[in-house]
Amino acid sequence: MAEAAVGEGSDFNAVDTNGTALADGDSVVLIKDLKVKGAGQTLKRGTVVKNIRLTGPDEFDCRTDGIKGLVLRCEFVKKR
């Protein structure tokens, strides 16, 4: 079975903690405080992350204020 390469579109069945399907360009809200390795910051619960890009069935790329190139897991967010 051939898998789509990164950047060819999202054929992933990514879901948030409530089971809602996520897609490229969605906005999500963090449901838990997350320590960011290497950045020396903590992303607080309730932080809105806009314009996500799915990279796998359980993770996505995004950026927040002060942190670019961040990869988060779908289990820590809910769709906005």
PyMOL Python script that loads the backbone (N, CA, C, O; Angstrom):
from pymol import cmd

cmd.read_pdbstr("""\
ATOM      1  N   MET A   1       0.848  -1.174   0.000  1.00  0.00           N
ATOM      2  CA  MET A   1       0.000   0.000   0.000  1.00  0.00           C
ATOM      3  C   MET A   1       0.888   1.229   0.000  1.00  0.00           C
ATOM      4  O   MET A   1       1.746   1.367   0.872  1.00  0.00           O
ATOM      5  N   ALA A   2       0.706   2.110  -0.941  1.00  0.00           N
ATOM      6  CA  ALA A   2       1.533   3.303  -1.054  1.00  0.00           C
ATOM      7  C   ALA A   2       1.001   4.401  -0.142  1.00  0.00           C
ATOM      8  O   ALA A   2      -0.206   4.629  -0.061  1.00  0.00           O
ATOM      9  N   GLU A   3       1.919   5.076   0.541  1.00  0.00           N
ATOM     10  CA  GLU A   3       1.537   6.182   1.412  1.00  0.00           C
ATOM     11  C   GLU A   3       1.879   7.492   0.742  1.00  0.00           C
ATOM     12  O   GLU A   3       2.840   7.570  -0.024  1.00  0.00           O
ATOM     13  N   ALA A   4       1.106   8.518   1.021  1.00  0.00           N
ATOM     14  CA  ALA A   4       1.361   9.840   0.453  1.00  0.00           C
ATOM     15  C   ALA A   4       2.579  10.459   1.128  1.00  0.00           C
ATOM     16  O   ALA A   4       2.734  10.372   2.346  1.00  0.00           O
ATOM     17  N   ALA A   5       3.429  11.076   0.341  1.00  0.00           N
ATOM     18  CA  ALA A   5       4.586  11.767   0.893  1.00  0.00           C
ATOM     19  C   ALA A   5       4.129  13.065   1.548  1.00  0.00           C
ATOM     20  O   ALA A   5       3.071  13.604   1.226  1.00  0.00           O
ATOM     21  N   VAL A   6       4.947  13.549   2.468  1.00  0.00           N
ATOM     22  CA  VAL A   6       4.615  14.798   3.149  1.00  0.00           C
ATOM     23  C   VAL A   6       4.541  15.915   2.118  1.00  0.00           C
ATOM     24  O   VAL A   6       5.436  16.062   1.286  1.00  0.00           O
ATOM     25  N   GLY A   7       3.478  16.695   2.176  1.00  0.00           N
ATOM     26  CA  GLY A   7       3.312  17.794   1.246  1.00  0.00           C
ATOM     27  C   GLY A   7       2.399  17.478   0.073  1.00  0.00           C
ATOM     28  O   GLY A   7       2.027  18.387  -0.669  1.00  0.00           O
ATOM     29  N   GLU A   8       2.024  16.208  -0.118  1.00  0.00           N
ATOM     30  CA  GLU A   8       1.149  15.839  -1.225  1.00  0.00           C
ATOM     31  C   GLU A   8      -0.318  15.879  -0.843  1.00  0.00           C
ATOM     32  O   GLU A   8      -1.162  15.433  -1.621  1.00  0.00           O
ATOM     33  N   GLY A   9      -0.643  16.392   0.316  1.00  0.00           N
ATOM     34  CA  GLY A   9      -2.028  16.408   0.779  1.00  0.00           C
ATOM     35  C   GLY A   9      -2.150  15.530   1.999  1.00  0.00           C
ATOM     36  O   GLY A   9      -1.266  14.726   2.292  1.00  0.00           O
ATOM     37  N   SER A  10      -3.241  15.687   2.703  1.00  0.00           N
ATOM     38  CA  SER A  10      -3.385  14.922   3.933  1.00  0.00           C
ATOM     39  C   SER A  10      -4.405  13.805   3.746  1.00  0.00           C
ATOM     40  O   SER A  10      -5.612  14.045   3.716  1.00  0.00           O
ATOM     41  N   ASP A  11      -3.905  12.595   3.624  1.00  0.00           N
ATOM     42  CA  ASP A  11      -4.756  11.418   3.536  1.00  0.00           C
ATOM     43  C   ASP A  11      -4.823  10.721   4.890  1.00  0.00           C
ATOM     44  O   ASP A  11      -5.131   9.532   4.967  1.00  0.00           O
ATOM     45  N   PHE A  12      -4.534  11.462   5.952  1.00  0.00           N
ATOM     46  CA  PHE A  12      -4.499  10.901   7.288  1.00  0.00           C
ATOM     47  C   PHE A  12      -5.863  11.040   7.942  1.00  0.00           C
ATOM     48  O   PHE A  12      -6.594  11.992   7.669  1.00  0.00           O
ATOM     49  N   ASN A  13      -6.201  10.107   8.790  1.00  0.00           N
ATOM     50  CA  ASN A  13      -7.445  10.167   9.554  1.00  0.00           C
ATOM     51  C   ASN A  13      -7.128  10.645  10.955  1.00  0.00           C
ATOM     52  O   ASN A  13      -7.316   9.913  11.926  1.00  0.00           O
ATOM     53  N   ALA A  14      -6.649  11.871  11.060  1.00  0.00           N
ATOM     54  CA  ALA A  14      -6.275  12.439  12.350  1.00  0.00           C
ATOM     55  C   ALA A  14      -7.520  12.917  13.080  1.00  0.00           C
ATOM     56  O   ALA A  14      -8.392  13.557  12.493  1.00  0.00           O
ATOM     57  N   VAL A  15      -7.593  12.595  14.381  1.00  0.00           N
ATOM     58  CA  VAL A  15      -8.721  13.016  15.197  1.00  0.00           C
ATOM     59  C   VAL A  15      -8.209  13.648  16.480  1.00  0.00           C
ATOM     60  O   VAL A  15      -7.128  13.303  16.956  1.00  0.00           O
ATOM     61  N   ASP A  16      -8.990  14.583  17.049  1.00  0.00           N
ATOM     62  CA  ASP A  16      -8.620  15.218  18.308  1.00  0.00           C
ATOM     63  C   ASP A  16      -9.073  14.342  19.475  1.00  0.00           C
ATOM     64  O   ASP A  16      -9.485  13.199  19.273  1.00  0.00           O
ATOM     65  N   THR A  17      -8.999  14.873  20.685  1.00  0.00           N
ATOM     66  CA  THR A  17      -9.349  14.084  21.874  1.00  0.00           C
ATOM     67  C   THR A  17     -10.818  13.725  21.930  1.00  0.00           C
ATOM     68  O   THR A  17     -11.186  12.740  22.571  1.00  0.00           O
ATOM     69  N   ASN A  18     -11.671  14.503  21.271  1.00  0.00           N
ATOM     70  CA  ASN A  18     -13.106  14.220  21.262  1.00  0.00           C
ATOM     71  C   ASN A  18     -13.519  13.330  20.101  1.00  0.00           C
ATOM     72  O   ASN A  18     -14.692  12.975  19.988  1.00  0.00           O
ATOM     73  N   GLY A  19     -12.584  12.963  19.239  1.00  0.00           N
ATOM     74  CA  GLY A  19     -12.902  12.119  18.097  1.00  0.00           C
ATOM     75  C   GLY A  19     -13.308  12.894  16.857  1.00  0.00           C
ATOM     76  O   GLY A  19     -13.738  12.297  15.870  1.00  0.00           O
ATOM     77  N   THR A  20     -13.179  14.219  16.891  1.00  0.00           N
ATOM     78  CA  THR A  20     -13.511  15.058  15.741  1.00  0.00           C
ATOM     79  C   THR A  20     -12.360  15.023  14.739  1.00  0.00           C
ATOM     80  O   THR A  20     -11.196  15.140  15.121  1.00  0.00           O
ATOM     81  N   ALA A  21     -12.685  14.866  13.471  1.00  0.00           N
ATOM     82  CA  ALA A  21     -11.660  14.799  12.432  1.00  0.00           C
ATOM     83  C   ALA A  21     -10.955  16.142  12.285  1.00  0.00           C
ATOM     84  O   ALA A  21     -11.590  17.195  12.330  1.00  0.00           O
ATOM     85  N   LEU A  22      -9.635  16.095  12.110  1.00  0.00           N
ATOM     86  CA  LEU A  22      -8.825  17.296  11.890  1.00  0.00           C
ATOM     87  C   LEU A  22      -8.388  17.337  10.434  1.00  0.00           C
ATOM     88  O   LEU A  22      -8.187  16.295   9.809  1.00  0.00           O
ATOM     89  N   ALA A  23      -8.241  18.536   9.899  1.00  0.00           N
ATOM     90  CA  ALA A  23      -7.795  18.724   8.519  1.00  0.00           C
ATOM     91  C   ALA A  23      -6.778  19.861   8.480  1.00  0.00           C
ATOM     92  O   ALA A  23      -6.671  20.647   9.422  1.00  0.00           O
ATOM     93  N   ASP A  24      -6.035  19.938   7.380  1.00  0.00           N
ATOM     94  CA  ASP A  24      -5.080  21.028   7.190  1.00  0.00           C
ATOM     95  C   ASP A  24      -5.806  22.365   7.262  1.00  0.00           C
ATOM     96  O   ASP A  24      -6.880  22.526   6.682  1.00  0.00           O
ATOM     97  N   GLY A  25      -5.215  23.329   7.980  1.00  0.00           N
ATOM     98  CA  GLY A  25      -5.777  24.665   8.079  1.00  0.00           C
ATOM     99  C   GLY A  25      -6.720  24.868   9.253  1.00  0.00           C
ATOM    100  O   GLY A  25      -7.175  25.988   9.484  1.00  0.00           O
ATOM    101  N   ASP A  26      -7.024  23.811  10.002  1.00  0.00           N
ATOM    102  CA  ASP A  26      -7.909  23.936  11.165  1.00  0.00           C
ATOM    103  C   ASP A  26      -7.238  24.705  12.292  1.00  0.00           C
ATOM    104  O   ASP A  26      -6.015  24.839  12.329  1.00  0.00           O
ATOM    105  N   SER A  27      -8.054  25.207  13.211  1.00  0.00           N
ATOM    106  CA  SER A  27      -7.569  25.816  14.446  1.00  0.00           C
ATOM    107  C   SER A  27      -7.901  24.864  15.585  1.00  0.00           C
ATOM    108  O   SER A  27      -8.982  24.277  15.621  1.00  0.00           O
ATOM    109  N   VAL A  28      -6.969  24.716  16.510  1.00  0.00           N
ATOM    110  CA  VAL A  28      -7.157  23.812  17.643  1.00  0.00           C
ATOM    111  C   VAL A  28      -6.811  24.530  18.943  1.00  0.00           C
ATOM    112  O   VAL A  28      -6.139  25.561  18.932  1.00  0.00           O
ATOM    113  N   VAL A  29      -7.276  23.973  20.065  1.00  0.00           N
ATOM    114  CA  VAL A  29      -7.019  24.521  21.392  1.00  0.00           C
ATOM    115  C   VAL A  29      -6.325  23.453  22.216  1.00  0.00           C
ATOM    116  O   VAL A  29      -6.740  22.294  22.201  1.00  0.00           O
ATOM    117  N   LEU A  30      -5.264  23.828  22.941  1.00  0.00           N
ATOM    118  CA  LEU A  30      -4.564  22.881  23.804  1.00  0.00           C
ATOM    119  C   LEU A  30      -5.430  22.547  25.017  1.00  0.00           C
ATOM    120  O   LEU A  30      -6.080  23.425  25.586  1.00  0.00           O
ATOM    121  N   ILE A  31      -5.434  21.276  25.408  1.00  0.00           N
ATOM    122  CA  ILE A  31      -6.222  20.860  26.565  1.00  0.00           C
ATOM    123  C   ILE A  31      -5.344  20.590  27.782  1.00  0.00           C
ATOM    124  O   ILE A  31      -5.844  20.203  28.838  1.00  0.00           O
ATOM    125  N   LYS A  32      -4.037  20.792  27.636  1.00  0.00           N
ATOM    126  CA  LYS A  32      -3.093  20.480  28.703  1.00  0.00           C
ATOM    127  C   LYS A  32      -1.882  21.395  28.567  1.00  0.00           C
ATOM    128  O   LYS A  32      -1.508  21.759  27.452  1.00  0.00           O
ATOM    129  N   ASP A  33      -1.261  21.774  29.692  1.00  0.00           N
ATOM    130  CA  ASP A  33      -0.001  22.522  29.638  1.00  0.00           C
ATOM    131  C   ASP A  33       1.081  21.611  29.064  1.00  0.00           C
ATOM    132  O   ASP A  33       1.227  20.469  29.500  1.00  0.00           O
ATOM    133  N   LEU A  34       1.831  22.104  28.100  1.00  0.00           N
ATOM    134  CA  LEU A  34       2.875  21.307  27.464  1.00  0.00           C
ATOM    135  C   LEU A  34       4.216  22.009  27.563  1.00  0.00           C
ATOM    136  O   LEU A  34       4.345  23.164  27.157  1.00  0.00           O
ATOM    137  N   LYS A  35       5.224  21.315  28.105  1.00  0.00           N
ATOM    138  CA  LYS A  35       6.580  21.847  28.131  1.00  0.00           C
ATOM    139  C   LYS A  35       7.202  21.605  26.763  1.00  0.00           C
ATOM    140  O   LYS A  35       7.135  20.498  26.230  1.00  0.00           O
ATOM    141  N   VAL A  36       7.810  22.653  26.195  1.00  0.00           N
ATOM    142  CA  VAL A  36       8.413  22.555  24.869  1.00  0.00           C
ATOM    143  C   VAL A  36       9.908  22.346  25.043  1.00  0.00           C
ATOM    144  O   VAL A  36      10.609  23.214  25.563  1.00  0.00           O
ATOM    145  N   LYS A  37      10.389  21.198  24.606  1.00  0.00           N
ATOM    146  CA  LYS A  37      11.816  20.891  24.722  1.00  0.00           C
ATOM    147  C   LYS A  37      12.617  21.807  23.818  1.00  0.00           C
ATOM    148  O   LYS A  37      12.246  22.022  22.663  1.00  0.00           O
ATOM    149  N   GLY A  38      13.706  22.345  24.330  1.00  0.00           N
ATOM    150  CA  GLY A  38      14.598  23.187  23.546  1.00  0.00           C
ATOM    151  C   GLY A  38      14.187  24.641  23.464  1.00  0.00           C
ATOM    152  O   GLY A  38      14.997  25.488  23.086  1.00  0.00           O
ATOM    153  N   ALA A  39      12.949  24.950  23.810  1.00  0.00           N
ATOM    154  CA  ALA A  39      12.490  26.330  23.712  1.00  0.00           C
ATOM    155  C   ALA A  39      12.462  27.013  25.072  1.00  0.00           C
ATOM    156  O   ALA A  39      12.440  28.241  25.153  1.00  0.00           O
ATOM    157  N   GLY A  40      12.462  26.230  26.128  1.00  0.00           N
ATOM    158  CA  GLY A  40      12.427  26.813  27.462  1.00  0.00           C
ATOM    159  C   GLY A  40      11.100  27.482  27.772  1.00  0.00           C
ATOM    160  O   GLY A  40      11.042  28.390  28.600  1.00  0.00           O
ATOM    161  N   GLN A  41      10.044  27.046  27.121  1.00  0.00           N
ATOM    162  CA  GLN A  41       8.721  27.620  27.310  1.00  0.00           C
ATOM    163  C   GLN A  41       7.718  26.527  27.639  1.00  0.00           C
ATOM    164  O   GLN A  41       7.956  25.343  27.398  1.00  0.00           O
ATOM    165  N   THR A  42       6.600  26.950  28.193  1.00  0.00           N
ATOM    166  CA  THR A  42       5.476  26.056  28.414  1.00  0.00           C
ATOM    167  C   THR A  42       4.274  26.631  27.691  1.00  0.00           C
ATOM    168  O   THR A  42       3.917  27.793  27.889  1.00  0.00           O
ATOM    169  N   LEU A  43       3.654  25.821  26.858  1.00  0.00           N
ATOM    170  CA  LEU A  43       2.415  26.233  26.200  1.00  0.00           C
ATOM    171  C   LEU A  43       1.282  25.962  27.169  1.00  0.00           C
ATOM    172  O   LEU A  43       1.105  24.830  27.620  1.00  0.00           O
ATOM    173  N   LYS A  44       0.526  26.975  27.489  1.00  0.00           N
ATOM    174  CA  LYS A  44      -0.531  26.872  28.497  1.00  0.00           C
ATOM    175  C   LYS A  44      -1.809  26.281  27.922  1.00  0.00           C
ATOM    176  O   LYS A  44      -2.094  26.399  26.730  1.00  0.00           O
ATOM    177  N   ARG A  45      -2.560  25.650  28.794  1.00  0.00           N
ATOM    178  CA  ARG A  45      -3.868  25.105  28.432  1.00  0.00           C
ATOM    179  C   ARG A  45      -4.755  26.249  27.933  1.00  0.00           C
ATOM    180  O   ARG A  45      -4.767  27.329  28.524  1.00  0.00           O
ATOM    181  N   GLY A  46      -5.491  26.014  26.855  1.00  0.00           N
ATOM    182  CA  GLY A  46      -6.355  27.041  26.295  1.00  0.00           C
ATOM    183  C   GLY A  46      -5.712  27.844  25.178  1.00  0.00           C
ATOM    184  O   GLY A  46      -6.378  28.677  24.563  1.00  0.00           O
ATOM    185  N   THR A  47      -4.431  27.614  24.901  1.00  0.00           N
ATOM    186  CA  THR A  47      -3.749  28.316  23.820  1.00  0.00           C
ATOM    187  C   THR A  47      -4.331  27.876  22.481  1.00  0.00           C
ATOM    188  O   THR A  47      -4.484  26.682  22.224  1.00  0.00           O
ATOM    189  N   VAL A  48      -4.652  28.845  21.634  1.00  0.00           N
ATOM    190  CA  VAL A  48      -5.198  28.546  20.306  1.00  0.00           C
ATOM    191  C   VAL A  48      -4.048  28.445  19.318  1.00  0.00           C
ATOM    192  O   VAL A  48      -3.197  29.331  19.251  1.00  0.00           O
ATOM    193  N   VAL A  49      -4.029  27.365  18.555  1.00  0.00           N
ATOM    194  CA  VAL A  49      -3.042  27.165  17.499  1.00  0.00           C
ATOM    195  C   VAL A  49      -3.803  27.167  16.181  1.00  0.00           C
ATOM    196  O   VAL A  49      -4.697  26.349  15.963  1.00  0.00           O
ATOM    197  N   LYS A  50      -3.434  28.102  15.302  1.00  0.00           N
ATOM    198  CA  LYS A  50      -4.144  28.254  14.027  1.00  0.00           C
ATOM    199  C   LYS A  50      -3.354  27.649  12.887  1.00  0.00           C
ATOM    200  O   LYS A  50      -2.130  27.532  12.947  1.00  0.00           O
ATOM    201  N   ASN A  51      -4.071  27.269  11.853  1.00  0.00           N
ATOM    202  CA  ASN A  51      -3.485  26.817  10.591  1.00  0.00           C
ATOM    203  C   ASN A  51      -2.527  25.637  10.770  1.00  0.00           C
ATOM    204  O   ASN A  51      -1.337  25.743  10.473  1.00  0.00           O
ATOM    205  N   ILE A  52      -3.053  24.525  11.253  1.00  0.00           N
ATOM    206  CA  ILE A  52      -2.229  23.337  11.431  1.00  0.00           C
ATOM    207  C   ILE A  52      -2.004  22.648  10.089  1.00  0.00           C
ATOM    208  O   ILE A  52      -2.756  22.862   9.137  1.00  0.00           O
ATOM    209  N   ARG A  53      -0.962  21.818  10.020  1.00  0.00           N
ATOM    210  CA  ARG A  53      -0.678  21.017   8.826  1.00  0.00           C
ATOM    211  C   ARG A  53      -0.404  19.592   9.274  1.00  0.00           C
ATOM    212  O   ARG A  53       0.582  19.339   9.967  1.00  0.00           O
ATOM    213  N   LEU A  54      -1.253  18.668   8.893  1.00  0.00           N
ATOM    214  CA  LEU A  54      -1.118  17.274   9.304  1.00  0.00           C
ATOM    215  C   LEU A  54       0.112  16.650   8.664  1.00  0.00           C
ATOM    216  O   LEU A  54       0.364  16.822   7.472  1.00  0.00           O
ATOM    217  N   THR A  55       0.880  15.915   9.482  1.00  0.00           N
ATOM    218  CA  THR A  55       2.074  15.236   8.985  1.00  0.00           C
ATOM    219  C   THR A  55       2.006  13.738   9.220  1.00  0.00           C
ATOM    220  O   THR A  55       2.861  12.996   8.737  1.00  0.00           O
ATOM    221  N   GLY A  56       1.020  13.293   9.941  1.00  0.00           N
ATOM    222  CA  GLY A  56       0.844  11.875  10.228  1.00  0.00           C
ATOM    223  C   GLY A  56      -0.519  11.656  10.839  1.00  0.00           C
ATOM    224  O   GLY A  56      -1.257  12.613  11.070  1.00  0.00           O
ATOM    225  N   PRO A  57      -0.862  10.414  11.102  1.00  0.00           N
ATOM    226  CA  PRO A  57      -2.192  10.128  11.649  1.00  0.00           C
ATOM    227  C   PRO A  57      -2.396  10.639  13.071  1.00  0.00           C
ATOM    228  O   PRO A  57      -3.532  10.747  13.533  1.00  0.00           O
ATOM    229  N   ASP A  58      -1.308  10.954  13.765  1.00  0.00           N
ATOM    230  CA  ASP A  58      -1.453  11.401  15.150  1.00  0.00           C
ATOM    231  C   ASP A  58      -0.601  12.616  15.501  1.00  0.00           C
ATOM    232  O   ASP A  58      -0.398  12.898  16.682  1.00  0.00           O
ATOM    233  N   GLU A  59      -0.095  13.345  14.499  1.00  0.00           N
ATOM    234  CA  GLU A  59       0.695  14.540  14.783  1.00  0.00           C
ATOM    235  C   GLU A  59       0.544  15.567  13.664  1.00  0.00           C
ATOM    236  O   GLU A  59       0.138  15.242  12.549  1.00  0.00           O
ATOM    237  N   PHE A  60       0.884  16.828  13.994  1.00  0.00           N
ATOM    238  CA  PHE A  60       0.780  17.907  13.023  1.00  0.00           C
ATOM    239  C   PHE A  60       1.827  18.967  13.305  1.00  0.00           C
ATOM    240  O   PHE A  60       2.304  19.111  14.430  1.00  0.00           O
ATOM    241  N   ASP A  61       2.180  19.715  12.249  1.00  0.00           N
ATOM    242  CA  ASP A  61       3.088  20.858  12.351  1.00  0.00           C
ATOM    243  C   ASP A  61       2.276  22.109  12.584  1.00  0.00           C
ATOM    244  O   ASP A  61       1.153  22.236  12.096  1.00  0.00           O
ATOM    245  N   CYS A  62       2.855  23.038  13.340  1.00  0.00           N
ATOM    246  CA  CYS A  62       2.185  24.310  13.585  1.00  0.00           C
ATOM    247  C   CYS A  62       3.209  25.323  14.054  1.00  0.00           C
ATOM    248  O   CYS A  62       4.391  25.008  14.194  1.00  0.00           O
ATOM    249  N   ARG A  63       2.751  26.534  14.295  1.00  0.00           N
ATOM    250  CA  ARG A  63       3.603  27.566  14.883  1.00  0.00           C
ATOM    251  C   ARG A  63       2.764  28.366  15.858  1.00  0.00           C
ATOM    252  O   ARG A  63       1.562  28.548  15.665  1.00  0.00           O
ATOM    253  N   THR A  64       3.409  28.835  16.897  1.00  0.00           N
ATOM    254  CA  THR A  64       2.758  29.682  17.894  1.00  0.00           C
ATOM    255  C   THR A  64       3.605  30.931  18.073  1.00  0.00           C
ATOM    256  O   THR A  64       4.656  31.069  17.446  1.00  0.00           O
ATOM    257  N   ASP A  65       3.160  31.823  18.911  1.00  0.00           N
ATOM    258  CA  ASP A  65       3.931  33.034  19.185  1.00  0.00           C
ATOM    259  C   ASP A  65       5.278  32.656  19.788  1.00  0.00           C
ATOM    260  O   ASP A  65       5.326  32.088  20.879  1.00  0.00           O
ATOM    261  N   GLY A  66       6.353  32.958  19.108  1.00  0.00           N
ATOM    262  CA  GLY A  66       7.684  32.711  19.626  1.00  0.00           C
ATOM    263  C   GLY A  66       8.263  31.353  19.294  1.00  0.00           C
ATOM    264  O   GLY A  66       9.466  31.153  19.465  1.00  0.00           O
ATOM    265  N   ILE A  67       7.457  30.407  18.825  1.00  0.00           N
ATOM    266  CA  ILE A  67       7.962  29.074  18.502  1.00  0.00           C
ATOM    267  C   ILE A  67       7.513  28.715  17.095  1.00  0.00           C
ATOM    268  O   ILE A  67       6.317  28.639  16.816  1.00  0.00           O
ATOM    269  N   LYS A  68       8.479  28.494  16.213  1.00  0.00           N
ATOM    270  CA  LYS A  68       8.168  28.071  14.850  1.00  0.00           C
ATOM    271  C   LYS A  68       8.622  26.628  14.674  1.00  0.00           C
ATOM    272  O   LYS A  68       9.550  26.183  15.350  1.00  0.00           O
ATOM    273  N   GLY A  69       7.990  25.909  13.792  1.00  0.00           N
ATOM    274  CA  GLY A  69       8.385  24.532  13.519  1.00  0.00           C
ATOM    275  C   GLY A  69       8.040  23.589  14.651  1.00  0.00           C
ATOM    276  O   GLY A  69       8.815  22.685  14.962  1.00  0.00           O
ATOM    277  N   LEU A  70       6.903  23.783  15.265  1.00  0.00           N
ATOM    278  CA  LEU A  70       6.470  22.981  16.399  1.00  0.00           C
ATOM    279  C   LEU A  70       5.663  21.787  15.910  1.00  0.00           C
ATOM    280  O   LEU A  70       4.801  21.937  15.044  1.00  0.00           O
ATOM    281  N   VAL A  71       5.931  20.604  16.453  1.00  0.00           N
ATOM    282  CA  VAL A  71       5.164  19.403  16.129  1.00  0.00           C
ATOM    283  C   VAL A  71       4.418  18.976  17.383  1.00  0.00           C
ATOM    284  O   VAL A  71       5.022  18.725  18.426  1.00  0.00           O
ATOM    285  N   LEU A  72       3.094  18.895  17.269  1.00  0.00           N
ATOM    286  CA  LEU A  72       2.254  18.487  18.399  1.00  0.00           C
ATOM    287  C   LEU A  72       1.499  17.213  18.064  1.00  0.00           C
ATOM    288  O   LEU A  72       1.263  16.903  16.896  1.00  0.00           O
ATOM    289  N   ARG A  73       1.127  16.487  19.092  1.00  0.00           N
ATOM    290  CA  ARG A  73       0.329  15.272  18.916  1.00  0.00           C
ATOM    291  C   ARG A  73      -1.151  15.628  19.050  1.00  0.00           C
ATOM    292  O   ARG A  73      -1.523  16.514  19.819  1.00  0.00           O
ATOM    293  N   CYS A  74      -1.966  14.937  18.306  1.00  0.00           N
ATOM    294  CA  CYS A  74      -3.409  15.207  18.271  1.00  0.00           C
ATOM    295  C   CYS A  74      -4.099  14.903  19.597  1.00  0.00           C
ATOM    296  O   CYS A  74      -5.187  15.420  19.852  1.00  0.00           O
ATOM    297  N   GLU A  75      -3.499  14.089  20.435  1.00  0.00           N
ATOM    298  CA  GLU A  75      -4.129  13.717  21.701  1.00  0.00           C
ATOM    299  C   GLU A  75      -4.154  14.859  22.716  1.00  0.00           C
ATOM    300  O   GLU A  75      -4.839  14.754  23.733  1.00  0.00           O
ATOM    301  N   PHE A  76      -3.422  15.952  22.462  1.00  0.00           N
ATOM    302  CA  PHE A  76      -3.361  17.080  23.393  1.00  0.00           C
ATOM    303  C   PHE A  76      -4.177  18.283  22.945  1.00  0.00           C
ATOM    304  O   PHE A  76      -4.069  19.351  23.548  1.00  0.00           O
ATOM    305  N   VAL A  77      -4.992  18.138  21.901  1.00  0.00           N
ATOM    306  CA  VAL A  77      -5.760  19.264  21.378  1.00  0.00           C
ATOM    307  C   VAL A  77      -7.213  18.875  21.121  1.00  0.00           C
ATOM    308  O   VAL A  77      -7.561  17.699  21.018  1.00  0.00           O
ATOM    309  N   LYS A  78      -8.048  19.915  21.020  1.00  0.00           N
ATOM    310  CA  LYS A  78      -9.419  19.727  20.553  1.00  0.00           C
ATOM    311  C   LYS A  78      -9.692  20.778  19.497  1.00  0.00           C
ATOM    312  O   LYS A  78      -9.139  21.878  19.539  1.00  0.00           O
ATOM    313  N   LYS A  79     -10.544  20.433  18.554  1.00  0.00           N
ATOM    314  CA  LYS A  79     -10.850  21.344  17.451  1.00  0.00           C
ATOM    315  C   LYS A  79     -11.631  22.534  17.962  1.00  0.00           C
ATOM    316  O   LYS A  79     -12.496  22.394  18.826  1.00  0.00           O
ATOM    317  N   ARG A  80     -11.329  23.699  17.431  1.00  0.00           N
ATOM    318  CA  ARG A  80     -11.968  24.936  17.845  1.00  0.00           C
ATOM    319  C   ARG A  80     -13.234  25.179  17.071  1.00  0.00           C
ATOM    320  O   ARG A  80     -13.910  26.184  17.292  1.00  0.00           O
TER     321      ARG A  80
END
""", "prot")
cmd.dss("prot")
cmd.show_as("cartoon", "prot")
cmd.util.cbc("prot")
cmd.orient("prot")
